[in-house]
Amino acid sequence: MTHLTKEQEEKVRREILQKPNVTGFSAVIQKKIKDGRETGEEAIRIYMRKKFKIEELLPEALVDAAIEGVKTDLVEVGKVVAH
């Protein structure tokens, strides 16, 4: 398993976690998920309450397609509630 470098992790923390709708991310680089299945592409998984079409979002809410050269994978997880 490949982990993000400290620099990559800090960049994600700084730039992505402050975006509305983002609930978290994985510090482990994983396979992208498309149509419920993992693809062969490695990516940083960004977890969000709901996925929206690009045209529905303000520019400050957009997540980059890649961070530090690693693709991002937006994963809808719904509302996260602590138990």
KOLGU-4560 file (N, C-alpha, C; in nm, 3 decimals, padded with zeros to 5 digits):
<recs>
<n_xx: 00.082 n_yy: -00.118 n_zz: 00.000 ca_xx: 00.000 ca_yy: 00.000 ca_zz: 00.000 c_xx: 00.087 c_yy: 00.125 c_zz: 00.000 mol: A seq: 1 type: MET>
<n_xx: 00.049 n_yy: 00.219 n_zz: -00.081 ca_xx: 00.123 ca_yy: 00.344 ca_zz: -00.090 c_xx: 00.050 c_yy: 00.451 c_zz: -00.011 mol: A seq: 2 type: THR>
<n_xx: 00.122 n_yy: 00.523 n_zz: 00.072 ca_xx: 00.064 ca_yy: 00.632 ca_zz: 00.150 c_xx: 00.103 c_yy: 00.766 c_zz: 00.087 mol: A seq: 3 type: HIS>
<n_xx: 00.021 n_yy: 00.866 n_zz: 00.112 ca_xx: 00.057 ca_yy: 01.001 ca_zz: 00.071 c_xx: 00.182 c_yy: 01.043 c_zz: 00.147 mol: A seq: 4 type: LEU>
<n_xx: 00.263 n_yy: 01.125 n_zz: 00.085 ca_xx: 00.375 ca_yy: 01.183 ca_zz: 00.157 c_xx: 00.318 c_yy: 01.284 c_zz: 00.257 mol: A seq: 5 type: THR>
<n_xx: 00.396 n_yy: 01.324 n_zz: 00.353 ca_xx: 00.352 ca_yy: 01.425 ca_zz: 00.451 c_xx: 00.312 c_yy: 01.554 c_zz: 00.380 mol: A seq: 6 type: LYS>
<n_xx: 00.388 n_yy: 01.590 n_zz: 00.275 ca_xx: 00.358 ca_yy: 01.712 ca_zz: 00.200 c_xx: 00.223 c_yy: 01.700 c_zz: 00.129 mol: A seq: 7 type: GLU>
<n_xx: 00.198 n_yy: 01.585 n_zz: 00.065 ca_xx: 00.071 ca_yy: 01.563 ca_zz: -00.004 c_xx: -00.045 c_yy: 01.565 c_zz: 00.096 mol: A seq: 8 type: GLN>
<n_xx: -00.025 n_yy: 01.499 n_zz: 00.209 ca_xx: -00.129 ca_yy: 01.493 ca_zz: 00.311 c_xx: -00.162 c_yy: 01.632 c_zz: 00.365 mol: A seq: 9 type: GLU>
<n_xx: -00.060 n_yy: 01.713 n_zz: 00.389 ca_xx: -00.081 ca_yy: 01.850 ca_zz: 00.436 c_xx: -00.155 c_yy: 01.933 c_zz: 00.332 mol: A seq: 10 type: GLU>
<n_xx: -00.119 n_yy: 01.915 n_zz: 00.205 ca_xx: -00.186 ca_yy: 01.990 ca_zz: 00.098 c_xx: -00.333 c_yy: 01.953 c_zz: 00.092 mol: A seq: 11 type: LYS>
<n_xx: -00.365 n_yy: 01.824 n_zz: 00.101 ca_xx: -00.504 ca_yy: 01.781 ca_zz: 00.100 c_xx: -00.578 c_yy: 01.841 c_zz: 00.220 mol: A seq: 12 type: VAL>
<n_xx: -00.516 n_yy: 01.831 n_zz: 00.337 ca_xx: -00.576 ca_yy: 01.885 ca_zz: 00.458 c_xx: -00.605 c_yy: 02.035 c_zz: 00.444 mol: A seq: 13 type: ARG>
<n_xx: -00.509 n_yy: 02.108 n_zz: 00.392 ca_xx: -00.518 ca_yy: 02.253 ca_zz: 00.378 c_xx: -00.619 c_yy: 02.295 c_zz: 00.271 mol: A seq: 14 type: ARG>
<n_xx: -00.614 n_yy: 02.230 n_zz: 00.157 ca_xx: -00.693 ca_yy: 02.275 ca_zz: 00.041 c_xx: -00.826 c_yy: 02.203 c_zz: 00.022 mol: A seq: 15 type: GLU>
<n_xx: -00.838 n_yy: 02.081 n_zz: 00.065 ca_xx: -00.958 ca_yy: 02.003 ca_zz: 00.035 c_xx: -01.056 c_yy: 01.998 c_zz: 00.152 mol: A seq: 16 type: ILE>
<n_xx: -01.006 n_yy: 01.978 n_zz: 00.272 ca_xx: -01.097 ca_yy: 01.962 ca_zz: 00.385 c_xx: -01.178 c_yy: 02.086 c_zz: 00.416 mol: A seq: 17 type: LEU>
<n_xx: -01.132 n_yy: 02.203 n_zz: 00.374 ca_xx: -01.207 ca_yy: 02.326 ca_zz: 00.399 c_xx: -01.320 c_yy: 02.346 c_zz: 00.299 mol: A seq: 18 type: GLN>
<n_xx: -01.327 n_yy: 02.263 n_zz: 00.196 ca_xx: -01.431 ca_yy: 02.279 ca_zz: 00.094 c_xx: -01.566 c_yy: 02.229 c_zz: 00.148 mol: A seq: 19 type: LYS>
<n_xx: -01.674 n_yy: 02.302 n_zz: 00.112 ca_xx: -01.805 ca_yy: 02.256 ca_zz: 00.155 c_xx: -01.834 c_yy: 02.118 c_zz: 00.096 mol: A seq: 20 type: PRO>
<n_xx: -01.903 n_yy: 02.036 n_zz: 00.170 ca_xx: -01.944 ca_yy: 01.905 ca_zz: 00.123 c_xx: -01.839 c_yy: 01.795 c_zz: 00.141 mol: A seq: 21 type: ASN>
<n_xx: -01.711 n_yy: 01.830 n_zz: 00.162 ca_xx: -01.607 ca_yy: 01.729 ca_zz: 00.182 c_xx: -01.607 c_yy: 01.688 c_zz: 00.329 mol: A seq: 22 type: VAL>
<n_xx: -01.608 n_yy: 01.557 n_zz: 00.353 ca_xx: -01.610 ca_yy: 01.506 ca_zz: 00.490 c_xx: -01.478 c_yy: 01.443 c_zz: 00.532 mol: A seq: 23 type: THR>
<n_xx: -01.392 n_yy: 01.408 n_zz: 00.436 ca_xx: -01.265 ca_yy: 01.347 ca_zz: 00.471 c_xx: -01.191 c_yy: 01.297 c_zz: 00.348 mol: A seq: 24 type: GLY>
<n_xx: -01.079 n_yy: 01.229 n_zz: 00.374 ca_xx: -00.999 ca_yy: 01.172 ca_zz: 00.265 c_xx: -00.919 c_yy: 01.056 c_zz: 00.319 mol: A seq: 25 type: PHE>
<n_xx: -00.867 n_yy: 00.975 n_zz: 00.230 ca_xx: -00.783 ca_yy: 00.862 ca_zz: 00.268 c_xx: -00.637 c_yy: 00.899 c_zz: 00.245 mol: A seq: 26 type: SER>
<n_xx: -00.554 n_yy: 00.878 n_zz: 00.345 ca_xx: -00.410 ca_yy: 00.905 ca_zz: 00.332 c_xx: -00.339 c_yy: 00.790 c_zz: 00.259 mol: A seq: 27 type: ALA>
<n_xx: -00.414 n_yy: 00.684 n_zz: 00.231 ca_xx: -00.360 ca_yy: 00.571 ca_zz: 00.155 c_xx: -00.409 c_yy: 00.585 c_zz: 00.011 mol: A seq: 28 type: VAL>
<n_xx: -00.316 n_yy: 00.578 n_zz: -00.084 ca_xx: -00.354 ca_yy: 00.585 ca_zz: -00.225 c_xx: -00.421 c_yy: 00.454 c_zz: -00.261 mol: A seq: 29 type: ILE>
<n_xx: -00.542 n_yy: 00.465 n_zz: -00.318 ca_xx: -00.623 ca_yy: 00.348 ca_zz: -00.348 c_xx: -00.665 c_yy: 00.348 c_zz: -00.494 mol: A seq: 30 type: GLN>
<n_xx: -00.731 n_yy: 00.243 n_zz: -00.535 ca_xx: -00.782 ca_yy: 00.235 ca_zz: -00.672 c_xx: -00.908 c_yy: 00.321 c_zz: -00.683 mol: A seq: 31 type: LYS>
<n_xx: -00.922 n_yy: 00.391 n_zz: -00.797 ca_xx: -01.043 ca_yy: 00.469 ca_zz: -00.821 c_xx: -01.163 c_yy: 00.376 c_zz: -00.829 mol: A seq: 32 type: LYS>
<n_xx: -01.279 n_yy: 00.431 n_zz: -00.793 ca_xx: -01.403 ca_yy: 00.355 ca_zz: -00.803 c_xx: -01.489 c_yy: 00.418 c_zz: -00.913 mol: A seq: 33 type: ILE>
<n_xx: -01.534 n_yy: 00.335 n_zz: -01.005 ca_xx: -01.623 ca_yy: 00.382 ca_zz: -01.113 c_xx: -01.735 c_yy: 00.281 c_zz: -01.126 mol: A seq: 34 type: LYS>
<n_xx: -01.858 n_yy: 00.330 n_zz: -01.121 ca_xx: -01.975 ca_yy: 00.243 ca_zz: -01.130 c_xx: -01.970 c_yy: 00.130 c_zz: -01.027 mol: A seq: 35 type: ASP>
<n_xx: -01.924 n_yy: 00.162 n_zz: -00.907 ca_xx: -01.922 ca_yy: 00.065 ca_zz: -00.798 c_xx: -01.807 c_yy: -00.034 c_zz: -00.801 mol: A seq: 36 type: GLY>
<n_xx: -01.715 n_yy: -00.019 n_zz: -00.896 ca_xx: -01.602 ca_yy: -00.113 ca_zz: -00.907 c_xx: -01.470 c_yy: -00.038 c_zz: -00.909 mol: A seq: 37 type: ARG>
<n_xx: -01.369 n_yy: -00.101 n_zz: -00.853 ca_xx: -01.236 ca_yy: -00.041 ca_zz: -00.856 c_xx: -01.179 c_yy: -00.049 c_zz: -00.997 mol: A seq: 38 type: GLU>
<n_xx: -01.114 n_yy: 00.059 n_zz: -01.039 ca_xx: -01.044 ca_yy: 00.060 ca_zz: -01.168 c_xx: -00.896 c_yy: 00.033 c_zz: -01.138 mol: A seq: 39 type: THR>
<n_xx: -00.816 n_yy: 00.029 n_zz: -01.236 ca_xx: -00.672 ca_yy: 00.008 ca_zz: -01.216 c_xx: -00.597 c_yy: 00.136 c_zz: -01.179 mol: A seq: 40 type: GLY>
<n_xx: -00.666 n_yy: 00.251 n_zz: -01.187 ca_xx: -00.600 ca_yy: 00.379 ca_zz: -01.161 c_xx: -00.587 c_yy: 00.407 c_zz: -01.012 mol: A seq: 41 type: GLU>
<n_xx: -00.471 n_yy: 00.455 n_zz: -00.972 ca_xx: -00.450 ca_yy: 00.492 ca_zz: -00.832 c_xx: -00.496 c_yy: 00.635 c_zz: -00.811 mol: A seq: 42 type: GLU>
<n_xx: -00.551 n_yy: 00.661 n_zz: -00.692 ca_xx: -00.605 ca_yy: 00.794 ca_zz: -00.665 c_xx: -00.613 c_yy: 00.820 c_zz: -00.515 mol: A seq: 43 type: ALA>
<n_xx: -00.627 n_yy: 00.948 n_zz: -00.482 ca_xx: -00.656 ca_yy: 00.990 ca_zz: -00.346 c_xx: -00.808 c_yy: 00.995 c_zz: -00.336 mol: A seq: 44 type: ILE>
<n_xx: -00.865 n_yy: 00.917 n_zz: -00.247 ca_xx: -01.009 ca_yy: 00.918 ca_zz: -00.231 c_xx: -01.050 c_yy: 01.036 c_zz: -00.144 mol: A seq: 45 type: ARG>
<n_xx: -01.141 n_yy: 01.117 n_zz: -00.198 ca_xx: -01.196 ca_yy: 01.232 ca_zz: -00.127 c_xx: -01.342 c_yy: 01.197 c_zz: -00.099 mol: A seq: 46 type: ILE>
<n_xx: -01.378 n_yy: 01.196 n_zz: 00.030 ca_xx: -01.513 ca_yy: 01.157 ca_zz: 00.069 c_xx: -01.602 c_yy: 01.280 c_zz: 00.083 mol: A seq: 47 type: TYR>
<n_xx: -01.721 n_yy: 01.273 n_zz: 00.022 ca_xx: -01.814 ca_yy: 01.387 ca_zz: 00.025 c_xx: -01.955 c_yy: 01.340 c_zz: 00.059 mol: A seq: 48 type: MET>
<n_xx: -02.032 n_yy: 01.434 n_zz: 00.115 ca_xx: -02.171 ca_yy: 01.402 ca_zz: 00.149 c_xx: -02.250 c_yy: 01.368 c_zz: 00.023 mol: A seq: 49 type: ARG>
<n_xx: -02.234 n_yy: 01.449 n_zz: -00.081 ca_xx: -02.311 ca_yy: 01.429 ca_zz: -00.205 c_xx: -02.227 c_yy: 01.476 c_zz: -00.323 mol: A seq: 50 type: LYS>
<n_xx: -02.234 n_yy: 01.403 n_zz: -00.431 ca_xx: -02.167 ca_yy: 01.445 ca_zz: -00.554 c_xx: -02.263 c_yy: 01.531 c_zz: -00.634 mol: A seq: 51 type: LYS>
<n_xx: -02.210 n_yy: 01.640 n_zz: -00.690 ca_xx: -02.289 ca_yy: 01.730 ca_zz: -00.772 c_xx: -02.227 c_yy: 01.739 c_zz: -00.910 mol: A seq: 52 type: PHE>
<n_xx: -02.306 n_yy: 01.784 n_zz: -01.006 ca_xx: -02.252 ca_yy: 01.814 ca_zz: -01.139 c_xx: -02.168 c_yy: 01.940 c_zz: -01.127 mol: A seq: 53 type: LYS>
<n_xx: -02.064 n_yy: 01.949 n_zz: -01.207 ca_xx: -01.971 ca_yy: 02.063 ca_zz: -01.202 c_xx: -02.046 c_yy: 02.195 c_zz: -01.214 mol: A seq: 54 type: ILE>
<n_xx: -02.142 n_yy: 02.201 n_zz: -01.304 ca_xx: -02.214 ca_yy: 02.328 ca_zz: -01.326 c_xx: -02.300 c_yy: 02.370 c_zz: -01.207 mol: A seq: 55 type: GLU>
<n_xx: -02.323 n_yy: 02.281 n_zz: -01.111 ca_xx: -02.401 ca_yy: 02.313 ca_zz: -00.992 c_xx: -02.315 c_yy: 02.371 c_zz: -00.879 mol: A seq: 56 type: GLU>
<n_xx: -02.184 n_yy: 02.369 n_zz: -00.897 ca_xx: -02.093 ca_yy: 02.409 ca_zz: -00.789 c_xx: -02.031 c_yy: 02.546 c_zz: -00.813 mol: A seq: 57 type: LEU>
<n_xx: -02.003 n_yy: 02.614 n_zz: -00.703 ca_xx: -01.925 ca_yy: 02.737 ca_zz: -00.709 c_xx: -01.779 c_yy: 02.698 c_zz: -00.730 mol: A seq: 58 type: LEU>
<n_xx: -01.699 n_yy: 02.784 n_zz: -00.792 ca_xx: -01.558 ca_yy: 02.750 ca_zz: -00.818 c_xx: -01.482 c_yy: 02.708 c_zz: -00.692 mol: A seq: 59 type: PRO>
<n_xx: -01.510 n_yy: 02.771 n_zz: -00.579 ca_xx: -01.436 ca_yy: 02.738 ca_zz: -00.456 c_xx: -01.473 c_yy: 02.600 c_zz: -00.400 mol: A seq: 60 type: GLU>
<n_xx: -01.580 n_yy: 02.539 n_zz: -00.450 ca_xx: -01.621 ca_yy: 02.406 ca_zz: -00.404 c_xx: -01.562 c_yy: 02.293 c_zz: -00.489 mol: A seq: 61 type: ALA>
<n_xx: -01.500 n_yy: 02.328 n_zz: -00.602 ca_xx: -01.444 ca_yy: 02.226 ca_zz: -00.691 c_xx: -01.320 c_yy: 02.162 c_zz: -00.631 mol: A seq: 62 type: LEU>
<n_xx: -01.306 n_yy: 02.032 n_zz: -00.652 ca_xx: -01.188 ca_yy: 01.956 ca_zz: -00.609 c_xx: -01.103 c_yy: 01.931 c_zz: -00.733 mol: A seq: 63 type: VAL>
<n_xx: -00.973 n_yy: 01.958 n_zz: -00.722 ca_xx: -00.883 ca_yy: 01.937 ca_zz: -00.836 c_xx: -00.885 c_yy: 01.791 c_zz: -00.882 mol: A seq: 64 type: ASP>
<n_xx: -00.865 n_yy: 01.770 n_zz: -01.010 ca_xx: -00.861 ca_yy: 01.635 ca_zz: -01.067 c_xx: -00.738 c_yy: 01.558 c_zz: -01.021 mol: A seq: 65 type: ALA>
<n_xx: -00.634 n_yy: 01.630 n_zz: -00.976 ca_xx: -00.512 ca_yy: 01.567 ca_zz: -00.925 c_xx: -00.450 c_yy: 01.658 c_zz: -00.820 mol: A seq: 66 type: ALA>
<n_xx: -00.382 n_yy: 01.597 n_zz: -00.725 ca_xx: -00.310 ca_yy: 01.670 ca_zz: -00.621 c_xx: -00.167 c_yy: 01.615 c_zz: -00.618 mol: A seq: 67 type: ILE>
<n_xx: -00.071 n_yy: 01.704 n_zz: -00.637 ca_xx: 00.069 ca_yy: 01.662 ca_zz: -00.636 c_xx: 00.093 c_yy: 01.545 c_zz: -00.732 mol: A seq: 68 type: GLU>
<n_xx: 00.025 n_yy: 01.547 n_zz: -00.846 ca_xx: 00.045 ca_yy: 01.444 ca_zz: -00.947 c_xx: -00.034 c_yy: 01.315 c_zz: -00.927 mol: A seq: 69 type: GLY>
<n_xx: -00.115 n_yy: 01.309 n_zz: -00.821 ca_xx: -00.196 ca_yy: 01.190 ca_zz: -00.796 c_xx: -00.342 c_yy: 01.226 c_zz: -00.822 mol: A seq: 70 type: VAL>
<n_xx: -00.410 n_yy: 01.146 n_zz: -00.904 ca_xx: -00.550 ca_yy: 01.173 ca_zz: -00.937 c_xx: -00.636 c_yy: 01.169 c_zz: -00.810 mol: A seq: 71 type: LYS>
<n_xx: -00.750 n_yy: 01.239 n_zz: -00.814 ca_xx: -00.845 ca_yy: 01.233 ca_zz: -00.703 c_xx: -00.965 c_yy: 01.151 c_zz: -00.747 mol: A seq: 72 type: THR>
<n_xx: -01.029 n_yy: 01.089 n_zz: -00.649 ca_xx: -01.150 ca_yy: 01.010 ca_zz: -00.673 c_xx: -01.253 c_yy: 01.057 c_zz: -00.572 mol: A seq: 73 type: ASP>
<n_xx: -01.362 n_yy: 01.117 n_zz: -00.621 ca_xx: -01.466 ca_yy: 01.168 ca_zz: -00.533 c_xx: -01.564 c_yy: 01.056 c_zz: -00.502 mol: A seq: 74 type: LEU>
<n_xx: -01.581 n_yy: 01.027 n_zz: -00.373 ca_xx: -01.665 ca_yy: 00.916 ca_zz: -00.329 c_xx: -01.779 c_yy: 00.973 c_zz: -00.243 mol: A seq: 75 type: VAL>
<n_xx: -01.902 n_yy: 00.951 n_zz: -00.286 ca_xx: -02.018 ca_yy: 00.998 ca_zz: -00.210 c_xx: -02.044 c_yy: 00.904 c_zz: -00.093 mol: A seq: 76 type: GLU>
<n_xx: -02.047 n_yy: 00.960 n_zz: 00.029 ca_xx: -02.067 ca_yy: 00.878 ca_zz: 00.148 c_xx: -02.191 c_yy: 00.915 c_zz: 00.227 mol: A seq: 77 type: VAL>
<n_xx: -02.260 n_yy: 01.021 n_zz: 00.186 ca_xx: -02.377 ca_yy: 01.064 ca_zz: 00.261 c_xx: -02.336 c_yy: 01.142 c_zz: 00.386 mol: A seq: 78 type: GLY>
<n_xx: -02.431 n_yy: 01.164 n_zz: 00.474 ca_xx: -02.404 ca_yy: 01.238 ca_zz: 00.597 c_xx: -02.330 c_yy: 01.147 c_zz: 00.694 mol: A seq: 79 type: LYS>
<n_xx: -02.219 n_yy: 01.194 n_zz: 00.748 ca_xx: -02.139 ca_yy: 01.117 ca_zz: 00.841 c_xx: -02.185 c_yy: 01.152 c_zz: 00.982 mol: A seq: 80 type: VAL>
<n_xx: -02.223 n_yy: 01.048 n_zz: 01.059 ca_xx: -02.272 ca_yy: 01.068 ca_zz: 01.195 c_xx: -02.189 c_yy: 00.982 c_zz: 01.289 mol: A seq: 81 type: VAL>
<n_xx: -02.138 n_yy: 01.043 n_zz: 01.396 ca_xx: -02.061 ca_yy: 00.967 ca_zz: 01.496 c_xx: -02.158 c_yy: 00.888 c_zz: 01.584 mol: A seq: 82 type: ALA>
<n_xx: -02.122 n_yy: 00.765 n_zz: 01.617 ca_xx: -02.204 ca_yy: 00.682 ca_zz: 01.705 c_xx: -02.133 c_yy: 00.657 c_zz: 01.834 mol: A seq: 83 type: HIS>
</recs>
